[in-house]
Amino acid sequence: MKKNIQLVFLLLLITININASNNCYSNSDQHAANYVQTEDTLNYYLCAYFPNSSEKKLHYATSIDGYNFKAVHNNPILIDTVTCPNMVVSGDNQDQVLRDPMILREPSGKFRLIATYSWKKSPMITYESINLKDWTNGRLIYPTDTAYHQTWAPQVEYDVTSKQYIVYWTGCIGGVWKTAAIDYMTSPDFEHWSSVKTFSITGMDASMFSANSKHYLVVRDHGIQQIASSGSILGPYNKNIHFMTHDDVEGPFVYKIANQNVWILFGDLYKEGGPYKLYKSTDGENWSTLNTNEYYFPTGVDGVRHGSVMAISKAEYILLTGTVPDLSPLTGLRKIDGVGTAPNTYSTIRSAIIDLNARGVGVGGVTFQMVAGYTYTANSLAENLPEIKINATAKNSILFVKTGNGVNPKICWYNSQSSMKEEINVGGSCHIKFINIDMVSADNL
């Protein structure tokens, strides 16, 4: 039985048919409406990834600023290779996985998922969706040349000039690892494929992006992110940019911040079990490393691993999260209680600061009341508090204060060498204050 879910906001009405009984429904007669999304309307973000807990599951995290992502908990497992009935399983592919997912918005408005399917064999897997929640038509894609083995970390781009999809991946010939390269095929419809070709660049885990009328291809090469440029999307690419990154970074992916000349490159810290390391550029060629307090991705057992980020609309954000984002400036009293279910209440001081940075402070300022006995403990550098980027004034101040009887709220830093001044960066403002809040190193607990 199908439900009709209607989302109405402003002048936009989107009706989406959802099969409530099966996340992997198959209905090839359903098509997405043919529409055009612009950067002005695609100003929210979706990260698709596989979690630390499983190589066989697709998870989501969403963001309103492109830097701080929150896991989608109301339906985190959208495709599961163990239970999905239209997942292709054969005797040759018993090591099937669902790793390294990437989602592309097709010109029709439909979504295309592509992911690693096998460690040992050659196929990759693809799905289609009209709403990012329900995926259909799962099938395997094999290289047209049988000599090519392994199709790890596949990604897909659509070339508007040739009207062709370009699917590229890390592969090798005859199972010989020393032949690993970035291979690709093209197709107008994901049904008819060209022969396999190889990009003119060595490395693995490639990611394409465009900036300032140039095409770029990022590859991982022994701890160095090599960035090659070309005037054509299919090359030839020339390695003319490289920079050192964390030694254990893999799976580079690049996405753009909406309405800004800012590109973000992230890589999976795979030996540490995630999360991501981020780099920033304003031209696609000169990159700087972001501090861990400038961004956030889910950590822990369901933390992010090799994945991708795409821009989504407000309607899609609401559909996936079940919440309507409020971007009005913060004013009045807000509470941090460790639960965060009541109105104007946050579960952590970290989530409060992220919201503050996204929305700013309104007339009269804002006061965050931290309940007595509340403790925030950072278990990694990535979980230390983000910088407060808001320019507070005497009339529009930002206060973090204790409320209630009992011991003072406590903030415990992961890095014992960092002082309070170094960790809480308030941009030099004297109108951001912490009152009766204890701050210590987690090592001293």
Order of alpha helices (4+ residues) and beta strands (2+ residues): beta-beta-beta-beta-beta-beta-beta-beta-beta-beta-beta-beta-beta-beta-beta-beta-beta-beta-beta-beta-beta-beta-alpha-beta-beta-alpha-beta-beta-beta-beta-alpha-beta-beta
